[in-house]
Amino acid sequence: MRMRHAISTMIGILAMLGILPGTTLWAPGPAAAGAEDVPLASSLQLESVMLVGGWASAGPFIPVIGDGTAHLAYEYYLTNYGKKAARIVSLRVRGIGGAAFATTIEGDALRSSFTPAAPQSRLAAYDPVLAPGASGALFVFLNFSGRETPRRLENSIVVEADGDPKNAQRIPLGEVAIGKPGAALIDEPFTGDRWLAANGPSAKSIHRRAVIVLNGKPRVPERYAIDWIKLGDDGNSYSGDQYKNSSYHAYDVPILAVADGKIVTVKDGLPENVPHGKKLAVAMTLVNVAGNHIVEDIGGGLYAGYAHLIPGTITVKAGDQVHRGQVLGRLGNSGNSTEPHLHLQVCDAPSFLICEGVPVEFNRMRLTKYKIRKRGEMPIKLELEGTHDVSGEEPMEDELVNFPASNSPAK
């Protein structure tokens, strides 16, 4: 939600909520040589068995379609119940039914996907070792070769007593059933061009790295969320005084309902932040972290959340029925935010925090290839290199999008 850089990165939900970062992109690949020869832990003598247990995130396991292919994000939470330090050597993923898929993740890729339960840094890679009694997480972001996916994924880890590779053993983690894409088919949240999908779906998005632990369960509400900002001709998100909200190209843009639905929650009246100021306008709590916001029931057990709106601009109240394209409010800079942007997420519960994030598919949009020329670290020119129409996909991280008006024909 909260921006860390004016162009492409944001800070995720507050660290006090129990964030577990770290992820990597995994694509189909050959298994490590000899990997199938690693014995199952259950086949070893009792004194050799590594007591590592794990369970998958709650799902739902719905692929996101982006760049013409399917991707899937999920997590495994691991605990070492033994008295020996356990080194995770690899994670194996094998498809069952549907499209063929198999990969083994190890080495640097594994280190960048592992995080301990209480990391010192939210972005660093970690040695994948669980001390006795310690817990951690593996973040999975699979990249399939096309739009089709397996029906199920079989997951297992290879572990060994730290410093004793001869003790390597395989521990099954169970299967994950993959749902069908298209659970949330939505329209544009605003119109116009040069909308940057900052922190959109990817292996390294800060949204992807935010595990929220509330009510006794870890969840990833922002798994496929996007922080929308608008770029100018120079590639910056503002022109003029960077400490004024009105300087930002996205500021005060009308926010549109992305689907027909019913308003569940409205929060209004919170003051806006000074962009990139030294502190936020109000202290953050679980209630105001999304700023002035709206949660809409869009059907099918899914809920769209619109965050960080301008106070006093929200046009709906809880219980209202709304139609796609209806103006709900205006884009602002309230809550856990450092510059004007729209945080848009779709979840399986009516909350920004106590839910699991699911992907969306836009009915139509135009993706623009681009480059940002810089002088040192300062953007000086946005160069557009061609646009193509896309339907039934979600923009991936940092893709540039044009949302035509509903009465504007696609070109």
N, C-alpha and C positions, 0 to 999 in steps of 0.2 A: 504494500500500500504506500509506504512512505518513500519518497524519492531520495536517492543518494547522489544522483548525477542528473543534470538537466536534460540529457538526451536519452540514455539507454538503460539506466539501472535505478532500482528503487530499494529501499530498506523494507524488509518484510514485516510481519506482525511482531509485536513487542517481544523481546527476549524473555521477559518475565513470565511469559505464558508457556515456556517450556519448548523452545525451538530446537530441532535437531537438523542441522544442515548437512549438505554433501551429496553429490550425485554425479553420474556420468552417463554418457550416451553409449548404448550398446546396440550393435548391429549383428546380424547373423555372421557366424564365423566358425572355423573348425575348432573342435575340442582340442585341448592340449594333448600332446603325444603321451600315450600311456595312461591317460586320465581314467579310462574305463577299468583299469586294473586296480584302482583304489578300492579297498574292501569297504563294505558297509560297516558302520560302527557296531551294529547289532550282531555282527558275525565274529567279533573279537572277544578275547578273554576280558573278563570284567575289569581287571585292573588297568587295562589299556584303553577303555572306552572314555572318550571325551564327552562330558555331560553338558553339551550345548543344546539349548532348545530355541525354537523360533516360531513365530506366527506371522502370517501376512496381514497387511492392513485390511480394513473392513471392506474396501471397495466402495462403490461398484466398479468393476474392471471393464470400463468402456474405452475403446481406442479413440484417440483423436486423429482426425484426418487433416494433414497439413503437408504442403509441398507435394501433393499428389500421392502420398503414401500414408500408411497407418503407423501410429506410435502408441505406446502404452506405458503409463507410469504407475508403479506401485512400490510398496515398501515391505521389508522384512525386519521385524524387531527381534533381536537376539539377546540371550542371556546365558552366561556361563555359570552353571550350577555346580561345577566341580572345584577341586582344590588345586588344579594346575592351570596356568595361563594357557589359553587356547588361541592359536593363530588360525585365522581364516585364510585358506590358500586360494580358493576359487568359489565362484557361484556358477552352477550349470543350469541352463534353462533349455527345455526341450518341448517342442510343440506336439500336441496329441490331437489328431483329427484336423480337418481343414487344411490351410496352407502349411507347407513344410517350414520348420524353423528350428534351429539349434544353435546355441552359442555357449561359450565358456568365458567367463570374465575373471581375469587374474592380473597380477602385476600392478602397474600404475593405474589401470582402469579400476581395479578393485579398491585401491587405496583412495582414489578420488570419490568412490561411491560409499565408503564407510565413514561413520561418525560415531564416537562414543556418546553415551547418554547425556553427558554434561561437557560439551566441547568448549575449549578456550576461545576458539575462533569459529565463526559461522561459515567461513569460506575455505578453510584449509583442508588439504588431504591428510588422512590419518593412517598410521600403521594399523592394519586390521587385526589387532590383538585384544582379546577380552581377558582381563585379569580375573582371578577367582571372584565370583559374585557380581561381576560387572555386566553391564548391558550396553547395547549399541544398536545401530540401525544400518541396513543396506538399502540404498535408494536405487531403484531400477527404472531405467527409461529405455525401453526397447524400441528399435527402429526396424520396422519390417520392410520387405523389398517391394511391396505393393499395397493396395488397399485391402487385400484379403489377409486374414490372420488365422492362426490355429484356433480351434474351439476351446482348447485347454492348454495350460502350460505346466509342465512338471519341473519343480525347482528342488535343487539339492546343493548343499555346501560341502566342500572338502576342508576339513580342519586337521590340525595336528597339535600336539603338545609343543608350546613355543620352544624352538631350539632343537626339536627332535623330529626331523622330516620323515624318519622311518616309521613314525607313529601316525602317518596320514590315514584318514578314514573319511568315508562319505556319510553324511547325515541327510536323509530326505526331509524336506520342508513342506511337502504336500503339493497339491495342485491348485491352480487358479483358473477358474472358468471365465472366459472372455465373453463379454456381451457384444451386442451389435452396435455399430456406430449410429449416430443420428438421434440419440435420445433427446437432445435439445436443439431443435432446428429453429433458429431465431433470425430476426431482421436486424438492421443496423441500429445502434444506440444513438446515432447522430448522422448527419450527412456531411459531405465535403471531402477534400483530398488531403494528402500528407499526414494521415493519422498513423502514428508509430505504435506498434503493438509491443511496447516495452514490458519486459518481464513476462512475455507470453510463453506458451509451452516450449520447453526445451529441457535438456539435461541440467543446464547450469543456471537456469532462472532462479532468482531469489525466492520467487513464489514456490517453486518446486522444492525448495530446501526448508520450508517452514512447517514443522510438525507442532501442532497445538495440543497440549495436554490439559484437558478440562473434564470435569466430572469423571475422572478416573480412566479416561481412554485417550490414546494418541490419535489425532486425525490430521489430515492435510486439506484444509478447506480451499486453499489457493492453488491447488495442484495444476489447474489449467486456466487460472485467472490471468487477466491482462490489465496493465496500467496504461491507459490511452493518453498520449500527449500528441500535440500537433506541432509540426515543424514549419519553420519559415524558409524563405529563399536561401538564407545563409546556413541552414541546417541546425539552427538553434531553436529552442522551444519558446523563445521570447524575443522581443525587440525593445530597446529602451532600458528603463530602470528594472533590473532583475529582482529588486526587492518590492515591486508592486505587482499584485495579482493581475491587474488590468494589462500589464505588459505581455502576458502570456497568450499565445495564439489560441489556446484551447479554452481560455477563461470565458465564462458566461455563455458558452454554447448550449443551446437547448438539448436536454437529454430526453430521448424517446423510449417508450416502452418497446422492448424487443419482441414481445409476444402478447397475445391476449391473455388476460389473467386477472387475479384478484390481489389487491394490496394487502399484505399481512402486517407489515411493520413500517412505521415512519418515525424518524428522529429528526428534529429540526431545532433551530435556535442556538446552535453552537457557533461561536465566532470563528472567523478564518485566521489562518496563520500568515505571518509575514514570510514570503518565499525565501527559503534558505536562511531563515533567521536563526538566532542562537537557541531559541526554545520555542516550543509549541504554544499556541494561544491558551490551551487548557491542559491540565495534567491528564494523561491517558488512563482510562479505565476500560473494563470489558464492555461497558455500555456505549462509550463514545469513540472507540478506536476507529470506527468507520466514518466518523464525522456525521454531518447531516446526511442521512441515507434513507433508502427505500428497499424493502424486500418484497418481491412480487411472486406469488404462486402462479407458475406458468403451466401447471398441469403435469400429469405423469409422475407425481412425487418429486418434482424439481422446483427450485426456487432461484430467481435471478436477484442478485444484490447489486445496487448502484450506490457507490460510496463517494464521500467528500464533496457534497453539493454546497452551493451558496445558501447561507441561511435566509429564510423568508421566501425562497423561490419555489419550494415544493408545492405542487398544485393538487396533490391527492392526499387522502387520509386512509387509515386502516379500514378495510371493508369495502373500499371502492372497487368496482369492476372497471378495468381499463382495456383499451384496444391497442394492438401493435401500431406504432407510429405516433401515439398520443404523447404530448409533452408532459413530462413528470416533474421537471425541475431544471436547474441550470448548473453546469459544471463549475466546480469551485476548488477550494483548498482548505477544507476543514478536517479535523481529526488527525490521524497519524499520516500526515502528508507534508512534503516539503515544497511542493509547487503544484499549481492547478493541474489536475488530471482526473479522469474517471477510472476508478477501480471497478471493473465489472467481473463478477464471478457467478457461476451457476453451481448449486449444491443440492444435496439430497435432503436438506432440512432447512427450515426457515430461520437461518442464523448465518452470520459472517464467520463464526468461530467454531461452533459445535455442529459440524457437518463435514461431509467428504465432498471435495470438488470433483465435478464431472466436466467433460469437454462439451463444446458447443459446435454447431455447424451453421454458418451464415448462409441464408438463402442466396445472397449474391454480394459480391464485392469485386473490386479491381485491385490486384497487387501490382506494385510499381517497383521495378528494380532501380536501385539508387546507389550513389556514393556521396559521402560527405567529405569535402576537401577541408583540410585543417591547416592552420598556421600554428605550429607547435601543438598544443592541446585545444586550441580554440577553433571551433567550426567556422568556416568563412563562406562556404557555398554548398548548396544541395544540388547535386546533379542527377536528374531523372533520366533513366535509360530505357524506358519502355514499360507499357502497362498491358496486362492481360486479365480477362474476366475469369472469375473463379466462382463456383457454386458448390455448396455442401462441404466446406472446409472451414477450419479455424486458422487464422494467421499464426505462424510460429514467431518465436521471440525476435523482436526488432524488424519484422517485416513492415513495409509501408503500404497503407491501405487507402483506397478511395471508395467511399460509400456514396453511390449515386442517390439522388432523391428518388422517392418511390415512383414518381411519374416520369423519371428520366430513363430512356431506353438504354440498355447496355450497348456498348460499341464493339 
